[in-house]
Amino acid sequence: MGICEGFARLIFVAFNVIFVLFGIGVLAAGIWVKADPQLMNVQKLIELDASDKFLSTAGWILIIFGVLVLIIGVFGCVGGIKKNKCFLGFYIALVTVIFIGELTGGIMAAVFKGKISSELKDALSGTLKNYKPSQGNDIVTKTWDEVQKLFSCCGINNYMDYETNNVTFPGTQLVPNTCCNPAINDTICQEEALQKPGTKGAVYKSLYNQGCYPKFNDLLSSHLTLIIGLAIAIAMFPLFGICLACVTCKDGSVEDHMA
């Protein structure tokens, strides 16, 4: 066994230990996307209008790829330690598939990131017009209430969206109670809703005067940026592994049969 080949094999095994850790990281990211309560509520609103499950799909894709990367890393470790060409050949084939898949996924996420802002606002507008204050258990109303409490926001662009969409409240109420800080009297909140957004000297002690769309957009953009970076980084990472696997296969001590 040549010194270079032997050293490459050791590096290859160490590399795949790191690859296993990467797989765990991708798996964790997928579970995070699926379990994050903020993203789940955003997904609910989008599905109500457009039936688009892109966030849920992205989470499943990350989970599946995470499991595959984890399995491939284990194959690489076993192939390198046992010096088995069959394991190494299978490893190279799978890593090539992962490389193509993750690179494609990263490119698709980057393209989608530019598209999401315009479609997100349309989706939110399509659901807010169906907000029904008198039906608290209505799926649209309940989801908007959950989102506004979670994000401390009101409406799409601001609290005036309820008036713009002709949502009628009982009495003198102008916005849902979920647009108000629960620690402060609701009456103050409704009085603050009489102010026009951007009015000089306007004070908001109880009313959430920021719309939900900017917060949604920032949240989704940050998550997509993470997904894109993770996908591209891990797509580039296997190239080094393929090179090491090829060098290891040339090692004279590596066996051809399954161990």
Secondary structure as GFF3:
##gff-version 3
##sequence-region A 1 259
A	DSSP	alpha_helix	3	35	.	.	.	ID=ss1
A	DSSP	alpha_helix	37	50	.	.	.	ID=ss2
A	DSSP	alpha_helix	54	82	.	.	.	ID=ss3
A	DSSP	alpha_helix	85	128	.	.	.	ID=ss4
A	DSSP	alpha_helix	139	151	.	.	.	ID=ss5
A	DSSP	alpha_helix	161	164	.	.	.	ID=ss6
A	DSSP	three_ten_helix	177	179	.	.	.	ID=ss7
A	DSSP	alpha_helix	186	192	.	.	.	ID=ss8
A	DSSP	alpha_helix	212	249	.	.	.	ID=ss9
###
